[in-house]
Amino acid sequence: MKRIFLLIAVFASFNASSQERNDSILNRKIKYNYSYFANSFKNPGLNFGIEYVLKQKVRIRNKKRGNKEIFKIKTTQLNLSGNLGFYIHPKNHVGIFTYYGINYRKTKSRGFQYTLGLNPLGYYRSFLPETYKVDIGGNVKKIIFPGNSYFAPNLIIGIGRYRKIKRVKTWFVNLQTMILTPYNANFVPLFNFEFGFRF
Amino acid sequence: MRTLKIFSFLIISSLFTSISCNKEKLSELSDVIYVRNNGADMPAYIYGNGVEKVFIIVLHGGPGGNGLEYRYGQYAEDLEEKFAMVYWDQRGQGMAQGNYDDEDVTISQMANDLYCLVLILKHKYGNDIKPFIMGHSWGGTLGSYFMITDDYQELVSGWIEVDGAHDIPKLNIEAVKMFRNIATEQISDRNSVNAWQDILEWANEIDTANISNDMSGEINTKAYEAEELLKESGIVLRSGSKPSISSILFSPNNSITSSISGNFTGNHLNDEIESTSLTDRLQLIQKPCLFLWGKYDFVVPPQLGIDAFNNVNTTDKRIVIFNNSGHSPMDNEPKQFVSEIVNFIETYK
């Protein structure tokens, strides 16, 4: 009898937590995120994104510790993602970017998350301050909306934590390398930092 | 949601104070403008006192350096008190950006970029401004090329060359002579004997009639080692200034972007620079000239400054050899450096 009650209690608790998770962002097909974005770890900006779960795998393992039975749930997801953001480099330029790709995310039993993202489709546009050019006649003219466009694929590595509370949020920290090309006669990598929330 | 609001407020409020804080007060200039020319957008940061309408355009070294690395130290503060300083990032260096081909990375193209910069400064600050070009090291190569090209020099009031590398083949030969002479002196004075003996042995093996590009690079590296030895002996004075952490963190220059861009550009230019020999063409320069050189500059030996002084086609010229300086007299002897520049500009503005 005791064993039956124990089994019921275990399954009930599992169901309760999975019920929470079922309602949680982990099981949503579409997720949104926003983050503080720091270009070169110092130039401030914002980044907004959306993810769509392509594939999800949930693995449940149970372990016995003495009389207790503990369930460990690990989730891996393959997501389609898209982002739009900007940053300001004071006294130099403003950068606006958008990128699209896939990311792979693993969520461990305690909610810790690891993300690896590859975004091969990226676009970046710089906006420069006061810019002038000299025409063939030697006259100086001001340029309207000066700036340059670049192809900007990127690679993201991130960590985060999914929190088992009803209201929102998963936090995350990402390190990102964005390659701008053709930049001058070659390319240049930008190293960026993000801290944000997913919901 | 509240977090998002706080983030948005911080970012939007910074929009009003960032990018370009153009103060029109001439005595305290703090501007940034970009020069667009043949696929490149190149920033010029203007700081200092524009009341007298004297603008010193700083041509940075490298290639691969950037304009703002010349904006620290007592000499920069002192010059900004009296004049407007223009710290310009050359094509493919510093924060310069754009899209162009390898074929557009030439000294001639960069001289044309400088020509456009001068025209743009005149447009923005008035045709009555008095621009002076000040080129250091590789900036001396570029500045010399500018001064001998077409009628570019007509736009400026004077040319200041600081340890400028306007003749690389000659530079290498003179550097090897300097290594041999100075090493012998230092050994007899019992200063860092082992290190100088290594340098002397290495220098004695060089065939100065046949210096390859690789050897030229080796000479450049050894030059800095030799100068460091002289600093340890107190013969060359150490710089008293270092860039502050805030100037690094909040600088408009991004050191990673600048370093990577600069490296690519330096590599593109290398072959052209190694064969650049402008000494015989300096006679085309007719504007007032000031040559400032460190006595112990192994990177660009003082003989190049002496040759340049002898070759320019003007009587309005002066050469100063700083006795306790190496490649950067603005750092080694800033007070005298500033004094020479101020006197020169006051005479010819």
Interface residues (C-beta under 8 A of the other chain):
Chain A: Y34 Y36 S40 K42 N43 P44 G45 L46 I88 H89 P90 K91 N92 H93 V94 S126 L128 P129 E130 T131 Y132 K133 V134 G138 V140 I143 P146 G147 N148 Y150 P182 Y183 N184 A185 N186 V188 P189 L190 F191 F197
Chain B: T3 L4 F7 S8 L10 I11 S14 L15 T17 S18 I19 S20 C21 N22 D31 V32 I33 Y34 V35 R36 N37 A40 D41 P43 Y45 R91 G92 M95 A96 Q97 G98 N99 Y100 D101 D102 D104 V105 Y115 C116 L119 I120 K122 H123 K124 L249 F250 P252 N253 N254 I256 T257 I260 S261 F264 T265 H268
